[in-house]
């Protein structure tokens, strides 16, 4: 607790960082509420701004946007029946029927409270869990780190996509793209295709903007019909529609706590993410409910469960990043870039080298949760009305131009704009074909560290690659990754068998 207190002191002693926490909470809610614009896409666009900030301000700003953006997605899910983020699709199941019944205010307030409960739970697990796990990983060397990277590639590639093969292919593609540039030992150019600009490799910022922002804009523009403003099912200011009673909160509190635990556990597993947590929690609470037939028709419990679960993912997904240097989510992968840009090496040693900064980041997360909760509880209807008045055919061209400016500003390079466009097209094709852009980005971020750990391990070894089977911890991580991949492949095969059997019987 003393470290957390020092973290708050560190945060409040930096007025700029404090201001960016407030800005992050406010802007994240609005960004998340824009249909189709995810928190990861927003962070990718805003990343160049943080190059000019101090580390505390940069990290706090983007970290809080990631948190508040998850909640913001519930606003458009509840009001427009259009999830602002993938994670808010679970909230839409009962949130929009509540709006149709004239109870949008009640649904929005419950979403705000559930988001705060889930996020606070996840953040507490992050604070105590990261410090505890870091104590065990301090003695890890290059062989252990390579085994962790290898496990992460297999786990992320296996779980982030419906198809294990497509998930692993996305991971392999991200790793190959990361290797483009100069060989770190020999200095020879690899896969640069004669472009001098590629000798330093692909910059993370234009790659992120292309895969997440430009591809999202292309897909959303294809979906637009008339291109008009969003239509509200009916925001009501009547006391009955906007009042959330204390008895309703008490009734939902056990649901929120159970769902927060589900979200926290899923958050610690690299690659699963908040959308998985939301639907798992929704399904579990519906199964436990005595009125399960009413779920999906507009009950407040159907908002509490997915909202608390998807926000509980935020904190625990940072545990693999801070303790092992392995991002547990797309947002965590982007934050690695911010750490490295400011000269901070992530991993267990970070709690010795940058302890005040890390606990300051924890403090900014707790403050950000309280701020976006207040904004959401009292201001969600206003945010909804603002977005409803903005025509979609203006939102996405503006985002497209902003993405261009962000891609250029990172290195003042026109070449980076071309890279953003290229990966915008690649990201669009990947998403339409069922490949995972999240696995691609995480693998891109991890591949350089994996190569470095692999080569260092071989240099330390007298038995070559045999060093990876000489240490029990290394073998354990390798076997865990292989086991998860095989388990997922077996599950996919089992699910495909009934479909194949039905098809054969119909043909017969």
C-alpha positions as CSV (number, residue, x, y, z in Angstrom):
1,X,0.0,0.0,0.0
2,X,2.9,2.3,0.7
3,X,4.0,1.9,-3.0
4,X,0.5,2.8,-4.2
5,X,0.4,5.8,-2.0
6,X,3.8,6.9,-3.4
7,X,2.3,6.3,-6.9
8,X,-0.5,8.8,-6.2
9,X,2.1,11.3,-4.8
10,X,4.2,10.8,-8.0
11,X,1.1,11.3,-10.2
12,X,-0.2,14.4,-8.3
13,X,3.3,16.0,-8.3
14,X,3.1,16.0,-12.1
15,X,0.3,18.4,-13.1
16,X,0.7,17.6,-16.8
17,X,0.2,13.9,-16.2
18,X,-2.9,14.7,-14.0
19,X,-4.3,16.8,-16.8
20,X,-3.8,14.0,-19.3
21,X,-5.6,11.5,-17.0
22,X,-8.6,13.8,-17.1
23,X,-8.3,14.3,-20.8
24,X,-7.9,10.6,-21.4
25,X,-11.0,9.8,-19.3
26,X,-13.2,12.3,-21.2
27,X,-11.9,11.6,-24.7
28,X,-11.9,7.8,-24.3
29,X,-15.6,7.9,-23.5
30,X,-16.4,9.9,-26.6
31,X,-14.0,7.8,-28.8
32,X,-15.4,4.5,-27.6
33,X,-19.0,5.7,-28.2
34,X,-18.3,6.4,-31.9
35,X,-19.5,3.3,-33.6
36,X,-16.7,1.3,-35.1
37,X,-13.8,3.4,-33.7
38,X,-12.1,1.1,-31.1
39,X,-9.9,2.3,-28.3
40,X,-6.9,0.5,-29.9
41,X,-7.5,2.6,-33.1
42,X,-7.7,5.8,-31.1
43,X,-4.6,5.0,-29.2
44,X,-2.7,4.3,-32.4
45,X,-3.7,7.7,-33.8
46,X,-2.8,9.5,-30.7
47,X,0.5,7.7,-30.2
48,X,2.6,10.3,-32.0
49,X,1.5,13.0,-29.6
50,X,3.0,11.2,-26.7
51,X,6.5,11.3,-28.2
52,X,6.7,14.8,-27.0
53,X,5.4,14.1,-23.5
54,X,7.2,12.9,-20.3
55,X,6.8,9.1,-19.7
56,X,4.2,9.5,-16.9
57,X,2.0,11.8,-19.0
58,X,2.3,9.6,-22.1
59,X,1.5,6.3,-20.4
60,X,-1.3,7.7,-18.2
61,X,-3.0,9.3,-21.2
62,X,-3.1,6.2,-23.4
63,X,-3.7,3.8,-20.5
64,X,-6.8,5.8,-19.3
65,X,-8.1,6.1,-22.9
66,X,-8.0,2.3,-23.2
67,X,-10.0,2.0,-20.0
68,X,-12.6,4.7,-20.7
69,X,-12.9,3.6,-24.3
70,X,-14.1,0.2,-23.2
71,X,-16.9,1.8,-21.3
72,X,-17.7,4.3,-24.1
73,X,-18.5,1.5,-26.4
74,X,-21.5,0.6,-24.3
75,X,-23.1,4.0,-25.0
76,X,-23.6,3.4,-28.7
77,X,-24.4,-0.3,-28.0
78,X,-27.3,0.8,-25.6
79,X,-28.5,3.8,-27.6
80,X,-27.9,2.8,-31.2
81,X,-27.8,-1.0,-31.1
82,X,-24.4,-0.6,-32.6
83,X,-21.4,-1.7,-30.4
84,X,-18.8,1.0,-30.2
85,X,-16.3,-1.7,-29.5
86,X,-16.4,-5.5,-30.0
87,X,-16.5,-5.9,-26.2
88,X,-19.8,-4.0,-25.9
89,X,-21.6,-6.4,-28.2
90,X,-22.6,-8.3,-25.1
91,X,-24.0,-5.2,-23.5
92,X,-26.2,-4.6,-26.5
93,X,-28.2,-7.8,-25.9
94,X,-30.2,-6.2,-23.1
95,X,-29.1,-2.6,-23.3
96,X,-30.8,-1.8,-26.5
97,X,-34.1,-3.5,-25.5
98,X,-34.0,-1.3,-22.4
99,X,-33.7,1.8,-24.6
100,X,-36.6,0.6,-26.7
101,X,-38.6,0.4,-23.5
102,X,-37.8,4.0,-22.6
103,X,-35.2,3.0,-20.0
104,X,-32.0,4.1,-21.6
105,X,-30.9,6.3,-18.6
106,X,-31.2,3.3,-16.3
107,X,-29.2,1.1,-18.7
108,X,-26.4,3.7,-19.1
109,X,-26.1,4.3,-15.4
110,X,-25.9,0.5,-14.7
111,X,-23.2,0.3,-17.4
112,X,-21.2,3.0,-15.7
113,X,-21.4,1.4,-12.3
114,X,-20.7,-2.1,-13.6
115,X,-17.7,-0.8,-15.6
116,X,-16.3,0.9,-12.5
117,X,-16.7,-2.3,-10.4
118,X,-15.1,-4.5,-13.0
119,X,-12.3,-2.1,-13.7
120,X,-11.5,-1.5,-10.0
121,X,-11.4,-5.2,-9.4
122,X,-9.1,-5.8,-12.3
123,X,-6.8,-2.9,-11.3
124,X,-6.4,-4.3,-7.8
125,X,-5.5,-7.7,-9.2
126,X,-3.0,-6.0,-11.5
127,X,-1.3,-4.0,-8.7
128,X,-0.8,-6.9,-6.3
129,X,-0.5,-9.7,-9.0
130,X,2.2,-7.9,-11.0
131,X,4.4,-7.3,-8.1
132,X,4.0,-10.9,-6.8
133,X,4.7,-12.5,-10.2
134,X,7.7,-10.2,-10.9
135,X,9.4,-11.6,-7.8
136,X,9.4,-15.0,-9.5
137,X,10.5,-13.9,-12.9
138,X,13.5,-11.7,-11.9
139,X,15.9,-14.7,-12.3
140,X,14.8,-15.5,-15.8
141,X,17.4,-15.5,-18.5
142,X,17.3,-15.5,-22.4
143,X,16.3,-19.2,-22.6
144,X,13.3,-18.6,-20.3
145,X,12.3,-15.5,-22.2
146,X,12.5,-17.2,-25.5
147,X,10.2,-20.0,-24.2
148,X,7.8,-17.3,-22.9
149,X,7.7,-15.7,-26.4
150,X,7.3,-19.0,-28.1
151,X,4.4,-19.9,-25.7
152,X,2.8,-16.5,-26.3
153,X,3.0,-17.0,-30.1
154,X,1.2,-20.3,-29.8
155,X,-1.3,-19.2,-27.3
156,X,-2.2,-16.0,-29.0
157,X,-2.3,-17.5,-32.4
158,X,-4.6,-20.3,-31.1
159,X,-7.1,-18.4,-29.2
160,X,-7.7,-15.0,-30.9
161,X,-9.4,-16.4,-34.0
162,X,-12.2,-18.9,-34.6
163,X,-9.7,-20.8,-36.8
164,X,-6.5,-22.0,-35.1
165,X,-4.8,-22.2,-38.5
166,X,-5.8,-18.6,-39.4
167,X,-4.7,-17.4,-36.0
168,X,-1.3,-19.0,-36.2
169,X,-0.9,-17.8,-39.8
170,X,-1.7,-14.2,-38.6
171,X,1.0,-14.6,-35.9
172,X,3.6,-16.0,-38.3
173,X,2.8,-13.1,-40.7
174,X,3.4,-10.5,-37.9
175,X,6.7,-12.1,-36.9
176,X,7.9,-12.2,-40.6
177,X,7.0,-8.5,-41.1
178,X,8.9,-7.7,-37.9
179,X,12.1,-9.3,-39.2
180,X,12.3,-7.0,-42.2
181,X,15.3,-4.7,-41.8
182,X,18.9,-5.1,-40.9
183,X,20.1,-8.3,-39.1
184,X,20.9,-7.2,-35.6
185,X,24.2,-9.2,-35.5
186,X,25.5,-9.4,-39.1
187,X,24.1,-6.0,-40.2
188,X,22.9,-7.4,-43.5
189,X,19.6,-6.3,-45.0
190,X,16.7,-8.7,-44.7
191,X,13.7,-8.7,-47.0
192,X,14.0,-4.9,-47.6
193,X,13.2,-5.3,-51.4
194,X,15.7,-2.6,-52.1
195,X,14.0,0.1,-50.1
196,X,16.5,2.0,-48.0
197,X,13.6,3.2,-45.7
198,X,13.0,-0.4,-44.7
199,X,16.5,-1.0,-43.4
200,X,15.4,0.2,-40.0
201,X,12.3,-2.0,-40.2
202,X,8.6,-1.0,-40.2
203,X,7.7,1.8,-37.7
204,X,5.1,0.7,-35.3
205,X,2.9,3.8,-35.6
206,X,2.0,3.7,-39.4
207,X,1.6,-0.1,-39.0
208,X,-0.9,0.3,-36.2
209,X,-2.8,3.1,-38.0
210,X,-3.1,1.1,-41.1
211,X,-4.2,-2.2,-39.5
212,X,-6.6,-0.7,-36.9
213,X,-7.7,2.8,-38.2
214,X,-7.6,2.8,-42.0
215,X,-9.0,-0.8,-42.2
216,X,-11.8,0.1,-39.8
217,X,-12.7,3.2,-41.8
218,X,-12.8,1.2,-45.0
219,X,-15.1,-1.4,-43.5
220,X,-17.3,1.2,-41.8
221,X,-17.7,3.2,-45.1
222,X,-18.7,0.0,-46.9
223,X,-21.5,-0.5,-44.3
224,X,-22.9,3.0,-44.6
225,X,-26.2,3.2,-46.3
226,X,-27.6,6.7,-46.5
227,X,-24.8,8.1,-44.5
228,X,-27.0,10.1,-42.2
229,X,-26.8,10.6,-38.5
230,X,-27.3,7.8,-36.0
231,X,-30.9,7.3,-34.9
232,X,-31.8,7.0,-31.2
233,X,-34.4,4.5,-30.2
234,X,-35.5,7.0,-27.6
235,X,-33.5,8.7,-24.9
236,X,-36.0,9.6,-22.2
237,X,-35.7,12.1,-19.4
238,X,-38.6,10.7,-17.5
239,X,-37.8,9.7,-13.9
240,X,-38.9,6.1,-14.5
241,X,-36.6,5.7,-17.5
242,X,-33.5,7.3,-16.0
243,X,-33.6,6.4,-12.3
244,X,-31.5,3.5,-11.1
245,X,-32.7,2.4,-7.6
246,X,-30.4,1.3,-4.8
247,X,-32.3,-2.1,-4.7
248,X,-31.4,-2.7,-8.3
249,X,-27.8,-2.0,-7.6
250,X,-27.8,-4.3,-4.7
251,X,-29.5,-7.0,-6.8
252,X,-26.8,-6.7,-9.4
253,X,-23.8,-6.4,-7.1
254,X,-23.2,-10.2,-6.8
255,X,-23.5,-10.5,-10.6
256,X,-20.9,-7.7,-11.1
257,X,-18.5,-9.3,-8.6
258,X,-18.7,-12.7,-10.2
259,X,-18.4,-11.3,-13.7
260,X,-15.4,-9.1,-12.6
261,X,-13.6,-12.3,-11.5
262,X,-14.4,-14.0,-14.8
263,X,-13.1,-10.9,-16.7
264,X,-9.9,-10.7,-14.5
265,X,-9.0,-14.4,-15.1
266,X,-9.6,-14.1,-18.8
267,X,-7.6,-10.8,-18.9
268,X,-4.5,-12.6,-17.6
269,X,-4.6,-15.0,-20.5
270,X,-2.9,-13.5,-23.5
271,X,-5.0,-13.1,-26.6
272,X,-8.5,-13.8,-25.2
273,X,-9.6,-10.2,-24.7
274,X,-12.6,-8.3,-23.4
275,X,-15.1,-9.5,-25.9
276,X,-14.6,-13.1,-24.9
277,X,-14.9,-12.1,-21.2
278,X,-18.2,-10.2,-21.9
279,X,-19.9,-13.1,-23.6
280,X,-18.6,-15.7,-21.1
281,X,-19.9,-13.7,-18.2
282,X,-23.2,-13.0,-19.9
283,X,-23.7,-16.7,-20.7
284,X,-22.7,-17.8,-17.1
285,X,-25.1,-15.3,-15.4
286,X,-27.9,-16.2,-17.8
287,X,-27.4,-19.9,-16.9
288,X,-27.5,-19.1,-13.2
289,X,-30.5,-16.8,-13.4
290,X,-34.0,-17.9,-12.3
291,X,-35.5,-15.8,-15.0
292,X,-33.2,-16.8,-17.9
293,X,-36.0,-16.6,-20.4
294,X,-36.1,-12.8,-19.8
295,X,-32.4,-12.3,-20.7
296,X,-32.1,-10.6,-24.0
297,X,-35.5,-8.9,-23.6
298,X,-34.2,-5.9,-21.6
299,X,-33.2,-6.6,-18.0
300,X,-30.7,-4.6,-16.0
301,X,-28.7,-7.8,-15.0
302,X,-28.0,-8.3,-18.7
303,X,-26.1,-5.0,-18.7
304,X,-24.3,-5.5,-15.4
305,X,-22.7,-8.9,-16.3
306,X,-20.9,-8.1,-19.7
307,X,-20.0,-4.6,-18.7
308,X,-18.2,-5.6,-15.5
309,X,-16.5,-8.5,-17.2
310,X,-15.2,-6.6,-20.2
311,X,-13.8,-3.8,-18.1
312,X,-12.2,-6.2,-15.6
313,X,-9.9,-7.4,-18.4
314,X,-8.1,-4.0,-18.6
315,X,-5.9,-4.3,-15.6
316,X,-5.0,-8.1,-15.6
317,X,-4.1,-7.9,-19.3
318,X,-1.2,-5.7,-18.3
319,X,0.3,-8.3,-15.9
320,X,2.1,-10.4,-18.7
321,X,3.4,-7.1,-20.1
322,X,4.9,-5.7,-16.9
323,X,6.2,-9.0,-15.5
324,X,7.3,-10.8,-18.7
325,X,7.4,-8.2,-21.4
326,X,4.6,-10.1,-23.2
327,X,1.4,-8.0,-24.0
328,X,-1.8,-9.7,-23.0
329,X,-3.9,-7.5,-25.4
330,X,-3.7,-5.2,-28.4
331,X,-3.7,-2.1,-26.2
332,X,-0.9,-3.6,-24.1
333,X,1.1,-4.3,-27.3
334,X,0.7,-0.6,-28.2
335,X,1.8,0.5,-24.7
336,X,5.0,-1.5,-25.2
337,X,5.9,0.9,-27.9
338,X,5.4,3.9,-25.5
339,X,7.6,2.3,-22.9
340,X,10.4,1.6,-25.4
341,X,10.1,5.1,-27.0
342,X,10.8,6.6,-23.6
343,X,13.7,4.2,-22.9
344,X,11.9,2.0,-20.4
345,X,12.5,-1.8,-20.8
346,X,9.5,-3.8,-19.7
347,X,9.9,-6.9,-17.7
348,X,10.3,-7.9,-14.0
349,X,13.2,-5.4,-13.6
350,X,10.9,-2.5,-14.2
351,X,9.7,-2.7,-10.6
352,X,13.3,-1.8,-9.5
353,X,14.3,0.6,-12.3
354,X,11.0,2.5,-12.7
355,X,9.0,1.7,-9.5
356,X,7.6,5.2,-9.0
357,X,6.5,5.4,-12.6
358,X,4.8,2.0,-12.6
359,X,2.9,2.8,-9.4
360,X,2.1,6.2,-10.8
361,X,0.6,4.4,-13.8
362,X,-1.5,2.2,-11.4
363,X,-2.7,5.4,-9.6
364,X,-3.6,7.0,-12.9
365,X,-5.7,3.9,-13.8
366,X,-7.6,4.1,-10.5
367,X,-8.2,7.8,-10.9
368,X,-9.2,7.3,-14.5
369,X,-11.8,4.7,-13.6
370,X,-13.4,7.1,-11.1
371,X,-13.4,9.9,-13.6
372,X,-14.9,8.0,-16.5
373,X,-17.5,6.4,-14.2
374,X,-18.7,9.9,-13.1
375,X,-18.7,11.1,-16.7
376,X,-20.6,7.9,-17.8
377,X,-23.1,8.0,-14.9
378,X,-24.1,11.7,-15.4
379,X,-23.1,12.4,-19.0
380,X,-23.8,9.4,-21.1
381,X,-27.1,10.6,-22.5
382,X,-25.4,13.9,-23.5
383,X,-22.6,12.0,-25.3
384,X,-25.2,9.9,-27.1
385,X,-27.1,13.0,-28.3
386,X,-23.8,14.6,-29.5
387,X,-22.9,11.5,-31.5
388,X,-26.4,11.2,-32.9
389,X,-26.1,14.6,-34.5
390,X,-22.9,13.8,-36.3
391,X,-23.5,12.3,-39.8
392,X,-21.5,9.2,-40.3
393,X,-20.4,10.4,-43.7
394,X,-18.5,13.1,-41.9
395,X,-17.0,11.1,-39.1
396,X,-15.1,8.6,-41.1
397,X,-13.5,10.9,-43.7
398,X,-12.3,13.0,-40.8
399,X,-10.8,10.0,-39.0
400,X,-9.2,9.0,-42.3
401,X,-7.5,12.3,-42.7
402,X,-6.4,12.3,-39.1
403,X,-4.9,8.9,-39.6
404,X,-2.8,10.3,-42.5
405,X,-1.6,13.1,-40.3
406,X,-0.7,10.8,-37.4
407,X,1.2,8.4,-39.7
408,X,3.2,11.3,-41.2
409,X,3.9,13.0,-37.8
410,X,5.7,10.0,-36.2
411,X,8.8,10.5,-38.4
412,X,7.8,13.2,-40.8
413,X,7.9,10.7,-43.6
414,X,5.7,10.4,-46.6
415,X,6.9,6.8,-46.9
416,X,5.1,6.1,-43.6
417,X,1.8,7.3,-45.1
418,X,2.3,4.7,-47.9
419,X,3.0,2.1,-45.3
420,X,-0.2,3.0,-43.4
421,X,-2.2,2.8,-46.6
422,X,-0.6,-0.6,-47.5
423,X,-1.4,-2.1,-44.1
424,X,-4.8,-0.5,-44.2
425,X,-5.6,-2.6,-47.3
426,X,-3.8,-5.7,-45.7
427,X,-5.8,-5.2,-42.5
428,X,-9.1,-5.0,-44.4
429,X,-8.3,-8.2,-46.3
430,X,-7.3,-10.0,-43.2
431,X,-10.4,-9.1,-41.3
432,X,-12.7,-10.0,-44.2
433,X,-10.9,-13.3,-44.6
434,X,-11.2,-14.2,-40.9
435,X,-7.5,-13.6,-40.0
436,X,-6.6,-11.9,-36.7
437,X,-5.2,-8.4,-36.8
438,X,-4.6,-8.5,-33.1
439,X,-2.4,-11.6,-33.4
440,X,-0.6,-10.0,-36.2
441,X,0.2,-6.8,-34.2
442,X,1.2,-8.7,-31.0
443,X,3.5,-11.0,-33.0
444,X,5.0,-8.0,-34.7
445,X,5.8,-6.4,-31.4
446,X,7.2,-9.6,-29.8
447,X,9.2,-11.0,-32.7
448,X,12.3,-8.8,-32.2
449,X,12.5,-9.7,-28.5
450,X,12.0,-13.4,-29.3
451,X,14.9,-13.3,-31.9
452,X,17.2,-11.5,-29.4
453,X,16.4,-13.9,-26.6
454,X,16.9,-16.9,-29.0
455,X,20.3,-15.7,-30.2
456,X,21.5,-14.8,-26.7
457,X,20.5,-18.2,-25.4
458,X,22.5,-19.9,-28.1
459,X,25.5,-17.7,-27.3
460,X,25.3,-18.8,-23.7
461,X,25.0,-22.4,-24.5
462,X,27.7,-25.0,-25.1
463,X,25.1,-27.5,-26.4
464,X,23.4,-25.3,-29.0
465,X,19.6,-25.6,-29.1
466,X,19.8,-28.2,-26.3
467,X,19.7,-25.4,-23.8
468,X,16.0,-25.2,-24.3
469,X,15.4,-28.7,-23.0
470,X,17.9,-28.5,-20.1
471,X,15.9,-26.1,-17.9
472,X,12.6,-27.2,-16.4
473,X,11.1,-23.8,-16.5
474,X,11.9,-23.5,-20.2
475,X,10.4,-26.9,-20.9
476,X,7.3,-26.0,-18.9
477,X,6.6,-22.9,-20.9
478,X,7.2,-24.7,-24.2
479,X,4.9,-27.6,-23.3
480,X,2.2,-25.2,-22.0
481,X,2.1,-23.3,-25.4
482,X,2.0,-26.6,-27.3
483,X,-0.8,-28.0,-25.0
484,X,-3.0,-24.9,-25.5
485,X,-2.6,-25.0,-29.2
486,X,-3.5,-28.7,-29.4
487,X,-6.4,-28.2,-27.0
488,X,-7.8,-25.4,-29.2
489,X,-7.2,-27.4,-32.4
490,X,-9.0,-30.4,-30.9
491,X,-11.9,-28.2,-29.8
492,X,-12.2,-26.7,-33.3
493,X,-12.1,-30.2,-34.8
494,X,-14.9,-31.4,-32.5
495,X,-17.1,-28.4,-33.3
496,X,-16.6,-29.0,-37.1
497,X,-17.6,-32.7,-36.9
498,X,-21.4,-32.3,-36.3
499,X,-21.5,-29.8,-39.2
500,X,-19.7,-32.2,-41.5
501,X,-22.0,-35.1,-40.3
502,X,-25.1,-33.1,-41.0
503,X,-23.9,-32.1,-44.4
504,X,-23.3,-35.8,-45.3
505,X,-26.7,-36.9,-44.1
506,X,-28.4,-34.2,-46.1
507,X,-26.5,-35.2,-49.2
508,X,-27.5,-38.8,-48.6
